[in-house]
Amino acid sequence: MSFIVTFIVENGFGDADILQKDGTIHDQKRIEYLKSHIEALEKAVTYDGVDLIGYTPWGIIDIVSFTTGEMKKRYGMI
């Protein structure tokens, strides 16, 4: 079976972050989301032969929501 070369860009989800009293953000939902996607990519490459050449989640530097112009819902990594 032959696949088209694949490069996945800007994958992620938006979530409202809660700043803890000590200044940290517990970002377990985003960690689990990315972990599950990376594991699925590994299976696609290993078992299905998908020709994946790259994967880039949403960036370290966050983005302003295009639809609302605000930063309450974060899209980048923490």
PDB file of N, CA, C, O and CB in Angstrom:
ATOM      1  N   MET A   1       0.842  -1.173   0.000  1.00  0.00           N
ATOM      2  CA  MET A   1       0.000   0.000   0.000  1.00  0.00           C
ATOM      3  C   MET A   1       0.891   1.241   0.000  1.00  0.00           C
ATOM      4  O   MET A   1       1.894   1.285   0.712  1.00  0.00           O
ATOM      5  CB  MET A   1      -0.960  -0.004   1.218  1.00  0.00           C
ATOM      6  N   SER A   2       0.536   2.224  -0.778  1.00  0.00           N
ATOM      7  CA  SER A   2       1.325   3.447  -0.896  1.00  0.00           C
ATOM      8  C   SER A   2       0.558   4.624  -0.295  1.00  0.00           C
ATOM      9  O   SER A   2      -0.645   4.768  -0.514  1.00  0.00           O
ATOM     10  CB  SER A   2       1.679   3.729  -2.375  1.00  0.00           C
ATOM     11  N   PHE A   3       1.255   5.451   0.454  1.00  0.00           N
ATOM     12  CA  PHE A   3       0.639   6.614   1.072  1.00  0.00           C
ATOM     13  C   PHE A   3       1.291   7.891   0.561  1.00  0.00           C
ATOM     14  O   PHE A   3       2.443   7.890   0.127  1.00  0.00           O
ATOM     15  CB  PHE A   3       0.743   6.533   2.600  1.00  0.00           C
ATOM     16  N   ILE A   4       0.543   8.961   0.621  1.00  0.00           N
ATOM     17  CA  ILE A   4       1.078  10.284   0.324  1.00  0.00           C
ATOM     18  C   ILE A   4       1.954  10.699   1.506  1.00  0.00           C
ATOM     19  O   ILE A   4       1.617  10.422   2.657  1.00  0.00           O
ATOM     20  CB  ILE A   4      -0.075  11.332   0.063  1.00  0.00           C
ATOM     21  N   VAL A   5       3.067  11.357   1.225  1.00  0.00           N
ATOM     22  CA  VAL A   5       3.929  11.871   2.293  1.00  0.00           C
ATOM     23  C   VAL A   5       3.108  12.859   3.131  1.00  0.00           C
ATOM     24  O   VAL A   5       2.424  13.729   2.591  1.00  0.00           O
ATOM     25  CB  VAL A   5       5.227  12.560   1.703  1.00  0.00           C
ATOM     26  N   THR A   6       3.188  12.712   4.450  1.00  0.00           N
ATOM     27  CA  THR A   6       2.357  13.510   5.350  1.00  0.00           C
ATOM     28  C   THR A   6       3.217  14.308   6.321  1.00  0.00           C
ATOM     29  O   THR A   6       4.183  13.793   6.885  1.00  0.00           O
ATOM     30  CB  THR A   6       1.388  12.611   6.123  1.00  0.00           C
ATOM     31  N   PHE A   7       2.850  15.577   6.507  1.00  0.00           N
ATOM     32  CA  PHE A   7       3.470  16.440   7.508  1.00  0.00           C
ATOM     33  C   PHE A   7       2.326  17.140   8.235  1.00  0.00           C
ATOM     34  O   PHE A   7       1.623  17.957   7.640  1.00  0.00           O
ATOM     35  CB  PHE A   7       4.484  17.481   6.854  1.00  0.00           C
ATOM     36  N   ILE A   8       2.136  16.831   9.497  1.00  0.00           N
ATOM     37  CA  ILE A   8       1.033  17.404  10.268  1.00  0.00           C
ATOM     38  C   ILE A   8       1.518  18.680  10.940  1.00  0.00           C
ATOM     39  O   ILE A   8       2.528  18.679  11.644  1.00  0.00           O
ATOM     40  CB  ILE A   8       0.494  16.390  11.325  1.00  0.00           C
ATOM     41  N   VAL A   9       0.786  19.775  10.716  1.00  0.00           N
ATOM     42  CA  VAL A   9       1.172  21.070  11.283  1.00  0.00           C
ATOM     43  C   VAL A   9       0.032  21.648  12.118  1.00  0.00           C
ATOM     44  O   VAL A   9      -1.145  21.395  11.860  1.00  0.00           O
ATOM     45  CB  VAL A   9       1.568  22.058  10.164  1.00  0.00           C
ATOM     46  N   GLU A  10       0.410  22.420  13.110  1.00  0.00           N
ATOM     47  CA  GLU A  10      -0.512  23.157  13.971  1.00  0.00           C
ATOM     48  C   GLU A  10      -1.624  22.302  14.541  1.00  0.00           C
ATOM     49  O   GLU A  10      -2.804  22.587  14.340  1.00  0.00           O
ATOM     50  CB  GLU A  10      -1.110  24.290  13.213  1.00  0.00           C
ATOM     51  N   ASN A  11      -1.248  21.261  15.246  1.00  0.00           N
ATOM     52  CA  ASN A  11      -2.203  20.388  15.910  1.00  0.00           C
ATOM     53  C   ASN A  11      -2.247  20.747  17.384  1.00  0.00           C
ATOM     54  O   ASN A  11      -1.202  20.947  18.005  1.00  0.00           O
ATOM     55  CB  ASN A  11      -1.833  18.896  15.712  1.00  0.00           C
ATOM     56  N   GLY A  12      -3.433  20.829  17.949  1.00  0.00           N
ATOM     57  CA  GLY A  12      -3.574  21.121  19.363  1.00  0.00           C
ATOM     58  C   GLY A  12      -5.004  21.477  19.698  1.00  0.00           C
ATOM     59  O   GLY A  12      -5.900  21.327  18.866  1.00  0.00           O
ATOM     60  N   PHE A  13      -5.222  21.946  20.908  1.00  0.00           N
ATOM     61  CA  PHE A  13      -6.561  22.389  21.285  1.00  0.00           C
ATOM     62  C   PHE A  13      -6.458  23.567  22.232  1.00  0.00           C
ATOM     63  O   PHE A  13      -5.446  23.752  22.909  1.00  0.00           O
ATOM     64  CB  PHE A  13      -7.363  21.242  21.933  1.00  0.00           C
ATOM     65  N   GLY A  14      -7.511  24.356  22.270  1.00  0.00           N
ATOM     66  CA  GLY A  14      -7.547  25.509  23.155  1.00  0.00           C
ATOM     67  C   GLY A  14      -8.159  25.143  24.493  1.00  0.00           C
ATOM     68  O   GLY A  14      -9.108  24.361  24.560  1.00  0.00           O
ATOM     69  N   ASP A  15      -7.616  25.705  25.550  1.00  0.00           N
ATOM     70  CA  ASP A  15      -8.132  25.435  26.881  1.00  0.00           C
ATOM     71  C   ASP A  15      -7.870  26.651  27.758  1.00  0.00           C
ATOM     72  O   ASP A  15      -6.827  27.297  27.651  1.00  0.00           O
ATOM     73  CB  ASP A  15      -7.486  24.156  27.488  1.00  0.00           C
ATOM     74  N   ALA A  16      -8.823  26.950  28.618  1.00  0.00           N
ATOM     75  CA  ALA A  16      -8.632  28.052  29.565  1.00  0.00           C
ATOM     76  C   ALA A  16      -7.730  27.557  30.689  1.00  0.00           C
ATOM     77  O   ALA A  16      -8.054  26.583  31.369  1.00  0.00           O
ATOM     78  CB  ALA A  16     -10.007  28.574  30.130  1.00  0.00           C
ATOM     79  N   ASP A  17      -6.616  28.219  30.879  1.00  0.00           N
ATOM     80  CA  ASP A  17      -5.652  27.804  31.893  1.00  0.00           C
ATOM     81  C   ASP A  17      -5.968  28.462  33.232  1.00  0.00           C
ATOM     82  O   ASP A  17      -6.414  29.608  33.282  1.00  0.00           O
ATOM     83  CB  ASP A  17      -4.221  28.152  31.453  1.00  0.00           C
ATOM     84  N   ILE A  18      -5.737  27.736  34.298  1.00  0.00           N
ATOM     85  CA  ILE A  18      -5.964  28.258  35.645  1.00  0.00           C
ATOM     86  C   ILE A  18      -4.610  28.427  36.321  1.00  0.00           C
ATOM     87  O   ILE A  18      -3.890  27.459  36.569  1.00  0.00           O
ATOM     88  CB  ILE A  18      -6.897  27.309  36.479  1.00  0.00           C
ATOM     89  N   LEU A  19      -4.287  29.671  36.610  1.00  0.00           N
ATOM     90  CA  LEU A  19      -3.021  29.980  37.268  1.00  0.00           C
ATOM     91  C   LEU A  19      -3.150  29.658  38.756  1.00  0.00           C
ATOM     92  O   LEU A  19      -4.024  30.190  39.439  1.00  0.00           O
ATOM     93  CB  LEU A  19      -2.625  31.477  37.053  1.00  0.00           C
ATOM     94  N   GLN A  20      -2.280  28.789  39.248  1.00  0.00           N
ATOM     95  CA  GLN A  20      -2.292  28.392  40.657  1.00  0.00           C
ATOM     96  C   GLN A  20      -1.672  29.501  41.512  1.00  0.00           C
ATOM     97  O   GLN A  20      -1.019  30.401  40.983  1.00  0.00           O
ATOM     98  CB  GLN A  20      -1.526  27.052  40.861  1.00  0.00           C
ATOM     99  N   LYS A  21      -1.872  29.440  42.814  1.00  0.00           N
ATOM    100  CA  LYS A  21      -1.333  30.450  43.729  1.00  0.00           C
ATOM    101  C   LYS A  21       0.182  30.555  43.647  1.00  0.00           C
ATOM    102  O   LYS A  21       0.752  31.626  43.853  1.00  0.00           O
ATOM    103  CB  LYS A  21      -1.741  30.133  45.151  1.00  0.00           C
ATOM    104  N   ASP A  22       0.833  29.426  43.342  1.00  0.00           N
ATOM    105  CA  ASP A  22       2.297  29.438  43.258  1.00  0.00           C
ATOM    106  C   ASP A  22       2.804  29.860  41.873  1.00  0.00           C
ATOM    107  O   ASP A  22       4.004  29.804  41.608  1.00  0.00           O
ATOM    108  CB  ASP A  22       2.843  28.061  43.602  1.00  0.00           C
ATOM    109  N   GLY A  23       1.888  30.282  40.993  1.00  0.00           N
ATOM    110  CA  GLY A  23       2.278  30.769  39.671  1.00  0.00           C
ATOM    111  C   GLY A  23       2.374  29.697  38.600  1.00  0.00           C
ATOM    112  O   GLY A  23       2.719  29.998  37.457  1.00  0.00           O
ATOM    113  N   THR A  24       2.076  28.456  38.948  1.00  0.00           N
ATOM    114  CA  THR A  24       2.155  27.373  37.966  1.00  0.00           C
ATOM    115  C   THR A  24       0.791  27.119  37.319  1.00  0.00           C
ATOM    116  O   THR A  24      -0.250  27.547  37.818  1.00  0.00           O
ATOM    117  CB  THR A  24       2.672  26.084  38.632  1.00  0.00           C
ATOM    118  N   ILE A  25       0.836  26.421  36.210  1.00  0.00           N
ATOM    119  CA  ILE A  25      -0.376  25.980  35.529  1.00  0.00           C
ATOM    120  C   ILE A  25      -0.273  24.470  35.377  1.00  0.00           C
ATOM    121  O   ILE A  25       0.681  23.966  34.784  1.00  0.00           O
ATOM    122  CB  ILE A  25      -0.559  26.693  34.132  1.00  0.00           C
ATOM    123  N   HIS A  26      -1.238  23.757  35.903  1.00  0.00           N
ATOM    124  CA  HIS A  26      -1.266  22.295  35.766  1.00  0.00           C
ATOM    125  C   HIS A  26      -1.981  21.981  34.454  1.00  0.00           C
ATOM    126  O   HIS A  26      -3.197  22.135  34.343  1.00  0.00           O
ATOM    127  CB  HIS A  26      -1.987  21.599  37.002  1.00  0.00           C
ATOM    128  N   ASP A  27      -1.230  21.551  33.493  1.00  0.00           N
ATOM    129  CA  ASP A  27      -1.715  21.445  32.120  1.00  0.00           C
ATOM    130  C   ASP A  27      -1.890  19.988  31.686  1.00  0.00           C
ATOM    131  O   ASP A  27      -1.545  19.629  30.560  1.00  0.00           O
ATOM    132  CB  ASP A  27      -0.756  22.155  31.175  1.00  0.00           C
ATOM    133  N   GLN A  28      -2.418  19.163  32.564  1.00  0.00           N
ATOM    134  CA  GLN A  28      -2.510  17.729  32.294  1.00  0.00           C
ATOM    135  C   GLN A  28      -3.370  17.402  31.072  1.00  0.00           C
ATOM    136  O   GLN A  28      -3.051  16.473  30.329  1.00  0.00           O
ATOM    137  CB  GLN A  28      -3.067  17.020  33.502  1.00  0.00           C
ATOM    138  N   LYS A  29      -4.457  18.154  30.851  1.00  0.00           N
ATOM    139  CA  LYS A  29      -5.318  17.870  29.694  1.00  0.00           C
ATOM    140  C   LYS A  29      -4.558  18.020  28.381  1.00  0.00           C
ATOM    141  O   LYS A  29      -4.682  17.183  27.486  1.00  0.00           O
ATOM    142  CB  LYS A  29      -6.537  18.799  29.696  1.00  0.00           C
ATOM    143  N   ARG A  30      -3.776  19.084  28.270  1.00  0.00           N
ATOM    144  CA  ARG A  30      -3.011  19.312  27.041  1.00  0.00           C
ATOM    145  C   ARG A  30      -1.906  18.261  26.890  1.00  0.00           C
ATOM    146  O   ARG A  30      -1.638  17.791  25.784  1.00  0.00           O
ATOM    147  CB  ARG A  30      -2.401  20.734  27.038  1.00  0.00           C
ATOM    148  N   ILE A  31      -1.271  17.898  28.004  1.00  0.00           N
ATOM    149  CA  ILE A  31      -0.231  16.865  27.970  1.00  0.00           C
ATOM    150  C   ILE A  31      -0.815  15.548  27.475  1.00  0.00           C
ATOM    151  O   ILE A  31      -0.233  14.900  26.605  1.00  0.00           O
ATOM    152  CB  ILE A  31       0.404  16.680  29.367  1.00  0.00           C
ATOM    153  N   GLU A  32      -1.955  15.147  28.020  1.00  0.00           N
ATOM    154  CA  GLU A  32      -2.592  13.891  27.609  1.00  0.00           C
ATOM    155  C   GLU A  32      -3.047  13.951  26.153  1.00  0.00           C
ATOM    156  O   GLU A  32      -2.930  12.967  25.422  1.00  0.00           O
ATOM    157  CB  GLU A  32      -3.788  13.576  28.517  1.00  0.00           C
ATOM    158  N   TYR A  33      -3.564  15.100  25.733  1.00  0.00           N
ATOM    159  CA  TYR A  33      -3.994  15.276  24.343  1.00  0.00           C
ATOM    160  C   TYR A  33      -2.817  15.051  23.389  1.00  0.00           C
ATOM    161  O   TYR A  33      -2.917  14.269  22.444  1.00  0.00           O
ATOM    162  CB  TYR A  33      -4.594  16.690  24.133  1.00  0.00           C
ATOM    163  N   LEU A  34      -1.717  15.734  23.643  1.00  0.00           N
ATOM    164  CA  LEU A  34      -0.548  15.600  22.770  1.00  0.00           C
ATOM    165  C   LEU A  34       0.043  14.196  22.841  1.00  0.00           C
ATOM    166  O   LEU A  34       0.441  13.640  21.817  1.00  0.00           O
ATOM    167  CB  LEU A  34       0.516  16.631  23.147  1.00  0.00           C
ATOM    168  N   LYS A  35       0.105  13.622  24.031  1.00  0.00           N
ATOM    169  CA  LYS A  35       0.636  12.264  24.202  1.00  0.00           C
ATOM    170  C   LYS A  35      -0.169  11.264  23.380  1.00  0.00           C
ATOM    171  O   LYS A  35       0.403  10.422  22.688  1.00  0.00           O
ATOM    172  CB  LYS A  35       0.623  11.859  25.689  1.00  0.00           C
ATOM    173  N   SER A  36      -1.484  11.354  23.455  1.00  0.00           N
ATOM    174  CA  SER A  36      -2.316  10.398  22.712  1.00  0.00           C
ATOM    175  C   SER A  36      -2.161  10.569  21.206  1.00  0.00           C
ATOM    176  O   SER A  36      -2.197   9.586  20.466  1.00  0.00           O
ATOM    177  CB  SER A  36      -3.785  10.559  23.102  1.00  0.00           C
ATOM    178  N   HIS A  37      -1.989  11.804  20.745  1.00  0.00           N
ATOM    179  CA  HIS A  37      -1.803  12.031  19.311  1.00  0.00           C
ATOM    180  C   HIS A  37      -0.445  11.516  18.834  1.00  0.00           C
ATOM    181  O   HIS A  37      -0.341  10.935  17.753  1.00  0.00           O
ATOM    182  CB  HIS A  37      -1.938  13.522  18.990  1.00  0.00           C
ATOM    183  N   ILE A  38       0.582  11.729  19.633  1.00  0.00           N
ATOM    184  CA  ILE A  38       1.913  11.239  19.258  1.00  0.00           C
ATOM    185  C   ILE A  38       1.932   9.708  19.244  1.00  0.00           C
ATOM    186  O   ILE A  38       2.547   9.103  18.366  1.00  0.00           O
ATOM    187  CB  ILE A  38       2.989  11.782  20.234  1.00  0.00           C
ATOM    188  N   GLU A  39       1.265   9.088  20.209  1.00  0.00           N
ATOM    189  CA  GLU A  39       1.175   7.622  20.211  1.00  0.00           C
ATOM    190  C   GLU A  39       0.420   7.109  18.984  1.00  0.00           C
ATOM    191  O   GLU A  39       0.802   6.095  18.400  1.00  0.00           O
ATOM    192  CB  GLU A  39       0.483   7.133  21.494  1.00  0.00           C
ATOM    193  N   ALA A  40      -0.641   7.801  18.593  1.00  0.00           N
ATOM    194  CA  ALA A  40      -1.397   7.401  17.401  1.00  0.00           C
ATOM    195  C   ALA A  40      -0.550   7.558  16.140  1.00  0.00           C
ATOM    196  O   ALA A  40      -0.637   6.741  15.223  1.00  0.00           O
ATOM    197  CB  ALA A  40      -2.688   8.234  17.276  1.00  0.00           C
ATOM    198  N   LEU A  41       0.267   8.606  16.095  1.00  0.00           N
ATOM    199  CA  LEU A  41       1.162   8.795  14.949  1.00  0.00           C
ATOM    200  C   LEU A  41       2.181   7.663  14.874  1.00  0.00           C
ATOM    201  O   LEU A  41       2.478   7.159  13.791  1.00  0.00           O
ATOM    202  CB  LEU A  41       1.885  10.156  15.042  1.00  0.00           C
ATOM    203  N   GLU A  42       2.712   7.268  16.024  1.00  0.00           N
ATOM    204  CA  GLU A  42       3.666   6.157  16.050  1.00  0.00           C
ATOM    205  C   GLU A  42       3.029   4.882  15.489  1.00  0.00           C
ATOM    206  O   GLU A  42       3.653   4.167  14.705  1.00  0.00           O
ATOM    207  CB  GLU A  42       4.170   5.913  17.489  1.00  0.00           C
ATOM    208  N   LYS A  43       1.799   4.603  15.888  1.00  0.00           N
ATOM    209  CA  LYS A  43       1.098   3.416  15.384  1.00  0.00           C
ATOM    210  C   LYS A  43       0.851   3.517  13.883  1.00  0.00           C
ATOM    211  O   LYS A  43       0.997   2.533  13.159  1.00  0.00           O
ATOM    212  CB  LYS A  43      -0.234   3.228  16.123  1.00  0.00           C
ATOM    213  N   ALA A  44       0.475   4.708  13.416  1.00  0.00           N
ATOM    214  CA  ALA A  44       0.217   4.889  11.989  1.00  0.00           C
ATOM    215  C   ALA A  44       1.472   4.623  11.165  1.00  0.00           C
ATOM    216  O   ALA A  44       1.401   4.020  10.094  1.00  0.00           O
ATOM    217  CB  ALA A  44      -0.301   6.304  11.716  1.00  0.00           C
ATOM    218  N   VAL A  45       2.618   5.073  11.664  1.00  0.00           N
ATOM    219  CA  VAL A  45       3.887   4.866  10.962  1.00  0.00           C
ATOM    220  C   VAL A  45       4.327   3.409  11.072  1.00  0.00           C
ATOM    221  O   VAL A  45       4.678   2.787  10.070  1.00  0.00           O
ATOM    222  CB  VAL A  45       4.978   5.797  11.528  1.00  0.00           C
ATOM    223  N   THR A  46       4.309   2.869  12.282  1.00  0.00           N
ATOM    224  CA  THR A  46       4.823   1.519  12.542  1.00  0.00           C
ATOM    225  C   THR A  46       3.954   0.423  11.946  1.00  0.00           C
ATOM    226  O   THR A  46       4.458  -0.485  11.287  1.00  0.00           O
ATOM    227  CB  THR A  46       4.951   1.299  14.023  1.00  0.00           C
ATOM    228  N   TYR A  47       2.667   0.506  12.174  1.00  0.00           N
ATOM    229  CA  TYR A  47       1.778  -0.596  11.784  1.00  0.00           C
ATOM    230  C   TYR A  47       1.104  -0.404  10.425  1.00  0.00           C
ATOM    231  O   TYR A  47       0.827  -1.371   9.715  1.00  0.00           O
ATOM    232  CB  TYR A  47       0.722  -0.775  12.830  1.00  0.00           C
ATOM    233  N   ASP A  48       0.843   0.864  10.072  1.00  0.00           N
ATOM    234  CA  ASP A  48       0.116   1.124   8.827  1.00  0.00           C
ATOM    235  C   ASP A  48       1.007   1.611   7.693  1.00  0.00           C
ATOM    236  O   ASP A  48       0.561   1.717   6.551  1.00  0.00           O
ATOM    237  CB  ASP A  48      -0.960   2.137   9.074  1.00  0.00           C
ATOM    238  N   GLY A  49       2.264   1.905   8.004  1.00  0.00           N
ATOM    239  CA  GLY A  49       3.195   2.331   6.976  1.00  0.00           C
ATOM    240  C   GLY A  49       3.004   3.755   6.479  1.00  0.00           C
ATOM    241  O   GLY A  49       3.446   4.098   5.383  1.00  0.00           O
ATOM    242  N   VAL A  50       2.344   4.586   7.285  1.00  0.00           N
ATOM    243  CA  VAL A  50       2.145   5.985   6.886  1.00  0.00           C
ATOM    244  C   VAL A  50       3.502   6.663   6.746  1.00  0.00           C
ATOM    245  O   VAL A  50       4.375   6.502   7.599  1.00  0.00           O
ATOM    246  CB  VAL A  50       1.256   6.744   7.920  1.00  0.00           C
ATOM    247  N   ASP A  51       3.673   7.415   5.677  1.00  0.00           N
ATOM    248  CA  ASP A  51       4.928   8.122   5.400  1.00  0.00           C
ATOM    249  C   ASP A  51       4.866   9.507   6.042  1.00  0.00           C
ATOM    250  O   ASP A  51       4.612  10.506   5.369  1.00  0.00           O
ATOM    251  CB  ASP A  51       5.185   8.235   3.857  1.00  0.00           C
ATOM    252  N   LEU A  52       5.101   9.549   7.345  1.00  0.00           N
ATOM    253  CA  LEU A  52       5.036  10.789   8.119  1.00  0.00           C
ATOM    254  C   LEU A  52       6.428  11.392   8.197  1.00  0.00           C
ATOM    255  O   LEU A  52       7.364  10.747   8.669  1.00  0.00           O
ATOM    256  CB  LEU A  52       4.462  10.536   9.546  1.00  0.00           C
ATOM    257  N   ILE A  53       6.563  12.629   7.733  1.00  0.00           N
ATOM    258  CA  ILE A  53       7.883  13.269   7.772  1.00  0.00           C
ATOM    259  C   ILE A  53       7.983  14.340   8.853  1.00  0.00           C
ATOM    260  O   ILE A  53       9.067  14.868   9.103  1.00  0.00           O
ATOM    261  CB  ILE A  53       8.199  13.882   6.423  1.00  0.00           C
ATOM    262  N   GLY A  54       6.849  14.669   9.501  1.00  0.00           N
ATOM    263  CA  GLY A  54       6.927  15.664  10.558  1.00  0.00           C
ATOM    264  C   GLY A  54       5.611  15.882  11.268  1.00  0.00           C
ATOM    265  O   GLY A  54       4.539  15.572  10.748  1.00  0.00           O
ATOM    266  N   TYR A  55       5.715  16.425  12.472  1.00  0.00           N
ATOM    267  CA  TYR A  55       4.552  16.751  13.298  1.00  0.00           C
ATOM    268  C   TYR A  55       4.900  17.976  14.125  1.00  0.00           C
ATOM    269  O   TYR A  55       5.877  17.958  14.874  1.00  0.00           O
ATOM    270  CB  TYR A  55       4.136  15.545  14.217  1.00  0.00           C
ATOM    271  N   THR A  56       4.119  19.035  14.002  1.00  0.00           N
ATOM    272  CA  THR A  56       4.377  20.247  14.779  1.00  0.00           C
ATOM    273  C   THR A  56       3.108  20.681  15.500  1.00  0.00           C
ATOM    274  O   THR A  56       2.165  21.157  14.867  1.00  0.00           O
ATOM    275  CB  THR A  56       4.897  21.383  13.870  1.00  0.00           C
ATOM    276  N   PRO A  57       3.079  20.520  16.820  1.00  0.00           N
ATOM    277  CA  PRO A  57       1.927  21.026  17.573  1.00  0.00           C
ATOM    278  C   PRO A  57       1.959  22.548  17.599  1.00  0.00           C
ATOM    279  O   PRO A  57       2.955  23.166  17.221  1.00  0.00           O
ATOM    280  CB  PRO A  57       1.916  20.458  19.017  1.00  0.00           C
ATOM    281  N   TRP A  58       0.858  23.146  18.051  1.00  0.00           N
ATOM    282  CA  TRP A  58       0.837  24.597  18.173  1.00  0.00           C
ATOM    283  C   TRP A  58       2.034  25.048  18.983  1.00  0.00           C
ATOM    284  O   TRP A  58       2.507  24.333  19.866  1.00  0.00           O
ATOM    285  CB  TRP A  58      -0.474  25.081  18.821  1.00  0.00           C
ATOM    286  N   GLY A  59       2.513  26.224  18.681  1.00  0.00           N
ATOM    287  CA  GLY A  59       3.805  26.682  19.147  1.00  0.00           C
ATOM    288  C   GLY A  59       3.963  26.987  20.619  1.00  0.00           C
ATOM    289  O   GLY A  59       2.999  27.059  21.382  1.00  0.00           O
ATOM    290  N   ILE A  60       5.206  27.160  20.981  1.00  0.00           N
ATOM    291  CA  ILE A  60       5.577  27.560  22.333  1.00  0.00           C
ATOM    292  C   ILE A  60       5.006  28.947  22.631  1.00  0.00           C
ATOM    293  O   ILE A  60       4.533  29.212  23.736  1.00  0.00           O
ATOM    294  CB  ILE A  60       7.120  27.551  22.508  1.00  0.00           C
ATOM    295  N   ILE A  61       5.057  29.816  21.641  1.00  0.00           N
ATOM    296  CA  ILE A  61       4.491  31.159  21.786  1.00  0.00           C
ATOM    297  C   ILE A  61       3.015  31.065  21.441  1.00  0.00           C
ATOM    298  O   ILE A  61       2.658  30.597  20.360  1.00  0.00           O
ATOM    299  CB  ILE A  61       5.230  32.211  20.867  1.00  0.00           C
ATOM    300  N   ASP A  62       2.163  31.500  22.342  1.00  0.00           N
ATOM    301  CA  ASP A  62       0.731  31.359  22.169  1.00  0.00           C
ATOM    302  C   ASP A  62       0.203  32.323  21.108  1.00  0.00           C
ATOM    303  O   ASP A  62       0.886  33.262  20.700  1.00  0.00           O
ATOM    304  CB  ASP A  62       0.017  31.589  23.493  1.00  0.00           C
ATOM    305  N   ILE A  63      -1.023  32.067  20.678  1.00  0.00           N
ATOM    306  CA  ILE A  63      -1.659  32.928  19.691  1.00  0.00           C
ATOM    307  C   ILE A  63      -2.874  33.603  20.303  1.00  0.00           C
ATOM    308  O   ILE A  63      -3.469  33.098  21.255  1.00  0.00           O
ATOM    309  CB  ILE A  63      -2.059  32.126  18.442  1.00  0.00           C
ATOM    310  N   VAL A  64      -3.232  34.743  19.749  1.00  0.00           N
ATOM    311  CA  VAL A  64      -4.466  35.414  20.133  1.00  0.00           C
ATOM    312  C   VAL A  64      -5.590  34.761  19.345  1.00  0.00           C
ATOM    313  O   VAL A  64      -5.444  34.506  18.150  1.00  0.00           O
ATOM    314  CB  VAL A  64      -4.396  36.967  19.868  1.00  0.00           C
ATOM    315  N   SER A  65      -6.703  34.490  19.999  1.00  0.00           N
ATOM    316  CA  SER A  65      -7.834  33.872  19.325  1.00  0.00           C
ATOM    317  C   SER A  65      -8.293  34.755  18.171  1.00  0.00           C
ATOM    318  O   SER A  65      -8.602  35.931  18.365  1.00  0.00           O
ATOM    319  CB  SER A  65      -8.991  33.624  20.314  1.00  0.00           C
ATOM    320  N   PHE A  66      -8.335  34.189  16.985  1.00  0.00           N
ATOM    321  CA  PHE A  66      -8.723  34.945  15.792  1.00  0.00           C
ATOM    322  C   PHE A  66     -10.160  35.434  15.893  1.00  0.00           C
ATOM    323  O   PHE A  66     -10.469  36.545  15.461  1.00  0.00           O
ATOM    324  CB  PHE A  66      -8.550  34.087  14.538  1.00  0.00           C
ATOM    325  N   THR A  67     -11.033  34.622  16.456  1.00  0.00           N
ATOM    326  CA  THR A  67     -12.452  34.976  16.480  1.00  0.00           C
ATOM    327  C   THR A  67     -12.813  35.958  17.579  1.00  0.00           C
ATOM    328  O   THR A  67     -13.744  36.747  17.414  1.00  0.00           O
ATOM    329  CB  THR A  67     -13.276  33.742  16.636  1.00  0.00           C
ATOM    330  N   THR A  68     -12.093  35.929  18.707  1.00  0.00           N
ATOM    331  CA  THR A  68     -12.462  36.799  19.822  1.00  0.00           C
ATOM    332  C   THR A  68     -11.424  37.865  20.141  1.00  0.00           C
ATOM    333  O   THR A  68     -11.741  38.851  20.806  1.00  0.00           O
ATOM    334  CB  THR A  68     -12.703  35.974  21.039  1.00  0.00           C
ATOM    335  N   GLY A  69     -10.198  37.688  19.685  1.00  0.00           N
ATOM    336  CA  GLY A  69      -9.146  38.651  19.958  1.00  0.00           C
ATOM    337  C   GLY A  69      -8.673  38.648  21.399  1.00  0.00           C
ATOM    338  O   GLY A  69      -8.056  39.615  21.846  1.00  0.00           O
ATOM    339  N   GLU A  70      -8.946  37.591  22.127  1.00  0.00           N
ATOM    340  CA  GLU A  70      -8.536  37.545  23.530  1.00  0.00           C
ATOM    341  C   GLU A  70      -7.609  36.371  23.807  1.00  0.00           C
ATOM    342  O   GLU A  70      -7.384  35.514  22.953  1.00  0.00           O
ATOM    343  CB  GLU A  70      -9.757  37.460  24.432  1.00  0.00           C
ATOM    344  N   MET A  71      -7.075  36.357  25.031  1.00  0.00           N
ATOM    345  CA  MET A  71      -6.075  35.349  25.396  1.00  0.00           C
ATOM    346  C   MET A  71      -6.525  34.454  26.553  1.00  0.00           C
ATOM    347  O   MET A  71      -5.692  33.746  27.120  1.00  0.00           O
ATOM    348  CB  MET A  71      -4.777  36.031  25.764  1.00  0.00           C
ATOM    349  N   LYS A  72      -7.810  34.455  26.925  1.00  0.00           N
ATOM    350  CA  LYS A  72      -8.258  33.611  28.036  1.00  0.00           C
ATOM    351  C   LYS A  72      -8.135  32.135  27.698  1.00  0.00           C
ATOM    352  O   LYS A  72      -7.766  31.322  28.545  1.00  0.00           O
ATOM    353  CB  LYS A  72      -9.700  33.939  28.404  1.00  0.00           C
ATOM    354  N   LYS A  73      -8.442  31.800  26.472  1.00  0.00           N
ATOM    355  CA  LYS A  73      -8.348  30.413  26.016  1.00  0.00           C
ATOM    356  C   LYS A  73      -7.007  30.263  25.321  1.00  0.00           C
ATOM    357  O   LYS A  73      -6.770  30.884  24.285  1.00  0.00           O
ATOM    358  CB  LYS A  73      -9.542  30.026  25.058  1.00  0.00           C
ATOM    359  N   ARG A  74      -6.128  29.444  25.882  1.00  0.00           N
ATOM    360  CA  ARG A  74      -4.765  29.323  25.380  1.00  0.00           C
ATOM    361  C   ARG A  74      -4.654  28.186  24.376  1.00  0.00           C
ATOM    362  O   ARG A  74      -5.291  27.143  24.527  1.00  0.00           O
ATOM    363  CB  ARG A  74      -3.789  29.104  26.532  1.00  0.00           C
ATOM    364  N   TYR A  75      -3.844  28.397  23.357  1.00  0.00           N
ATOM    365  CA  TYR A  75      -3.671  27.403  22.309  1.00  0.00           C
ATOM    366  C   TYR A  75      -2.258  26.841  22.257  1.00  0.00           C
ATOM    367  O   TYR A  75      -2.072  25.712  21.803  1.00  0.00           O
ATOM    368  CB  TYR A  75      -4.024  28.000  20.980  1.00  0.00           C
ATOM    369  N   GLY A  76      -1.274  27.578  22.697  1.00  0.00           N
ATOM    370  CA  GLY A  76       0.110  27.109  22.651  1.00  0.00           C
ATOM    371  C   GLY A  76       0.441  26.225  23.829  1.00  0.00           C
ATOM    372  O   GLY A  76      -0.429  25.866  24.623  1.00  0.00           O
ATOM    373  N   MET A  77       1.711  25.879  23.934  1.00  0.00           N
ATOM    374  CA  MET A  77       2.155  25.070  25.067  1.00  0.00           C
ATOM    375  C   MET A  77       2.426  25.969  26.256  1.00  0.00           C
ATOM    376  O   MET A  77       2.684  27.164  26.106  1.00  0.00           O
ATOM    377  CB  MET A  77       3.416  24.253  24.708  1.00  0.00           C
ATOM    378  N   ILE A  78       2.364  25.390  27.416  1.00  0.00           N
ATOM    379  CA  ILE A  78       2.587  26.168  28.640  1.00  0.00           C
ATOM    380  C   ILE A  78       4.030  25.989  29.072  1.00  0.00           C
ATOM    381  O   ILE A  78       4.446  26.554  30.084  1.00  0.00           O
ATOM    382  CB  ILE A  78       1.609  25.734  29.779  1.00  0.00           C
TER     383      ILE A  78
END
